[in-house]
Structures are given as C-alpha cells and as structure tokens.
Amino acid sequence: MVQHNDPLWKLRHALAGLALALLLSVLAAALAGRVLADIFGGDYNARVTVYGLLLLHVVVGAVVLFIKVAQHESRPLTAGRVLTWFASLWLWPLLLLMGRKTPPPEA
C-alpha cells in the first residue's frame, strides 16, 4: 500500500526526472569530454580530466536542484520535464544566480 504521507512518494516525480536527467548528463559529459579534450590536448589524461570536471558539475547541480526545486515539483514526468531537468543540471549556476534576490536599496 502506498503511503501518501511518505516524503519520498511526494518527491517521486522529481526523483525520477532528476535520475533520468543525470543519466543523460553522464553520457553527454563523456561525449563532451572527448570532444573538448581532442580540441585542447587529445591525450587520455585530458579526456579524463575534462570528463571528471563535467561530471562533478552535473552531480553538484543535481544536489543543488534537488535541495532547491524538488520539493515544489509535483507535475507528472514527461519527456519535456526530463529535458528541463537535463538543461537545469547543466545550467544550474545561472539558475542559482537568477534565484537570488537583490536587497532593496536603502532610502
């Protein structure tokens, strides 16, 4: 029996969307790591370094997005929502900066 008071049940759409977007991001990071390393260096160490940095970026993004956004996500999972999560994983620093409120000027 499903417990509708269970916090994980309430986060199921966000968890599924984030997990699928993270899986796609791992594949995209591997491809981008290969392409960027070939442009800038071409050796195996360059590929591993670029891939590792890109992977770190999206994993940190997944944590930040889950903390900031997941509790508000209640829409059912669709391909469009997965693409939104995917884009958000890569652009999370911009989303974080846009979410900051500037304090009102003192009079």
Contacts in CASP RR format, 6 or more apart in sequence:
PFRMAT RR
TARGET T0000
AUTHOR 0000-0000-0000
METHOD contacts of the structure
MODEL  1
MVQHNDPLWKLRHALAGLALALLLSVLAAALAGRVLADIFGGDYNARVTV
YGLLLLHVVVGAVVLFIKVAQHESRPLTAGRVLTWFASLWLWPLLLLMGR
KTPPPEA
2 9 0 8 1.000
3 9 0 8 1.000
4 10 0 8 1.000
8 15 0 8 1.000
10 71 0 8 1.000
10 74 0 8 1.000
11 70 0 8 1.000
11 71 0 8 1.000
11 73 0 8 1.000
13 73 0 8 1.000
13 74 0 8 1.000
13 75 0 8 1.000
13 76 0 8 1.000
13 77 0 8 1.000
13 81 0 8 1.000
14 66 0 8 1.000
14 69 0 8 1.000
14 70 0 8 1.000
14 71 0 8 1.000
14 73 0 8 1.000
15 70 0 8 1.000
16 77 0 8 1.000
17 77 0 8 1.000
17 81 0 8 1.000
17 82 0 8 1.000
17 85 0 8 1.000
18 62 0 8 1.000
18 65 0 8 1.000
18 66 0 8 1.000
18 70 0 8 1.000
18 85 0 8 1.000
18 89 0 8 1.000
20 77 0 8 1.000
20 82 0 8 1.000
20 85 0 8 1.000
21 62 0 8 1.000
21 82 0 8 1.000
21 83 0 8 1.000
21 85 0 8 1.000
21 86 0 8 1.000
21 88 0 8 1.000
21 89 0 8 1.000
22 58 0 8 1.000
22 59 0 8 1.000
22 62 0 8 1.000
22 89 0 8 1.000
24 82 0 8 1.000
24 86 0 8 1.000
25 58 0 8 1.000
25 86 0 8 1.000
25 89 0 8 1.000
25 90 0 8 1.000
26 55 0 8 1.000
26 58 0 8 1.000
28 86 0 8 1.000
28 90 0 8 1.000
29 51 0 8 1.000
29 52 0 8 1.000
29 54 0 8 1.000
29 55 0 8 1.000
29 57 0 8 1.000
29 58 0 8 1.000
30 51 0 8 1.000
32 50 0 8 1.000
32 51 0 8 1.000
32 54 0 8 1.000
33 47 0 8 1.000
33 50 0 8 1.000
33 51 0 8 1.000
33 54 0 8 1.000
34 47 0 8 1.000
34 51 0 8 1.000
36 50 0 8 1.000
37 43 0 8 1.000
37 46 0 8 1.000
37 47 0 8 1.000
37 49 0 8 1.000
37 50 0 8 1.000
37 51 0 8 1.000
38 47 0 8 1.000
40 46 0 8 1.000
40 50 0 8 1.000
57 90 0 8 1.000
58 89 0 8 1.000
58 90 0 8 1.000
60 92 0 8 1.000
61 89 0 8 1.000
61 92 0 8 1.000
62 89 0 8 1.000
64 92 0 8 1.000
64 96 0 8 1.000
65 85 0 8 1.000
65 88 0 8 1.000
65 89 0 8 1.000
65 92 0 8 1.000
65 95 0 8 1.000
68 96 0 8 1.000
69 88 0 8 1.000
75 81 0 8 1.000
88 95 0 8 1.000
END
